[in-house]
Amino acid sequence: MKKILVVALAALALGACTPREERAAAGAGLGGLGGAVIGGLAAGTPQGALAGAAIGAVGGAIVADVTRPKTTKRCWWDANGNKVCKYYNNN
C-alpha cells in the first residue's frame, strides 16, 4: 500500500508542468489522502474510503487553486543599473 501511495504522489508531482498545476496536484493529493482516511473511518468500508478520497481530491484541488497567489512579479535591470519590478495580475 505504501508503495502505491509513493508512486501515485510521484506521478502527481511529475505530471504538473506549471506552478499552478503543481499546487493543484499537491492539494488534490493531500485532500484525497485526508478524504480517504475520514471516509474510511466514517463509513468503515473500502467504498467509503474511495468516495472520501474522490471528494477530498476535488475539494483539495479547488482550495489550492483558489488560494494561489494572484500576482506575478517580473523584475529586470534598466540601463542605469536600477532594478525595476512590475506586478501582473494572474486572473
C-alpha positions in Angstrom: 0.0 0.0 0.0 2.8 2.4 0.9 4.5 1.7 -2.5 1.3 2.5 -4.4 0.9 5.8 -2.4 4.5 6.8 -3.1 4.2 6.0 -6.9 0.9 7.9 -7.1 2.3 11.0 -5.4 5.4 10.9 -7.6 3.2 10.7 -10.7 1.1 13.7 -9.5 4.2 15.7 -8.9 5.8 14.9 -12.3 2.5 15.3 -14.2 2.3 19.0 -13.3 4.2 21.4 -15.6 3.4 24.9 -14.2 3.4 26.1 -10.6 -0.4 26.4 -10.8 -0.7 22.8 -11.8 1.8 21.7 -9.2 -0.2 23.5 -6.5 -3.5 21.9 -7.6 -1.9 18.5 -7.8 -0.5 18.8 -4.3 -3.8 20.0 -3.0 -5.6 17.1 -4.7 -3.1 14.6 -3.2 -3.4 15.9 0.3 -7.2 16.3 0.0 -7.5 12.8 -1.4 -5.4 11.3 1.4 -7.4 13.1 4.1 -10.7 12.3 2.5 -9.8 8.6 2.3 -8.9 8.5 6.0 -12.1 10.3 7.0 -14.3 8.4 4.6 -12.9 5.1 5.7 -13.3 5.9 9.4 -16.8 7.3 8.9 -18.2 4.5 6.7 -16.0 1.6 7.8 -15.9 0.3 4.3 -13.5 0.5 1.3 -16.2 2.1 -0.7 -16.5 4.9 1.9 -12.7 5.4 1.8 -12.8 5.6 -2.0 -15.7 8.1 -2.0 -14.0 10.2 0.6 -10.8 10.2 -1.4 -12.6 11.3 -4.6 -14.4 14.1 -2.8 -11.3 15.2 -0.9 -9.2 15.2 -4.0 -11.6 17.5 -5.8 -12.0 19.7 -2.8 -8.2 19.9 -2.2 -7.6 20.9 -5.9 -10.2 23.6 -5.8 -9.0 25.1 -2.5 -5.4 25.0 -3.7 -6.3 26.8 -6.9 -8.4 29.4 -5.2 -5.7 30.3 -2.6 -2.9 30.7 -5.1 -1.0 34.0 -5.3 -2.9 36.4 -7.5 0.1 38.4 -8.8 3.4 37.6 -10.5 6.4 39.8 -10.1 8.8 40.3 -13.0 12.0 42.2 -12.4 14.7 43.4 -14.7 17.6 45.9 -14.6 17.3 49.1 -16.6 20.0 50.9 -18.5 21.1 52.8 -15.4 21.5 49.7 -13.3 18.3 50.1 -11.3 16.1 47.1 -10.5 12.6 47.6 -12.0 9.8 45.3 -10.9 6.3 45.1 -12.4 3.4 43.2 -11.0 1.0 41.3 -13.2 -2.5 40.1 -12.3 -2.9 36.3 -12.8 -6.7 36.2 -13.2 
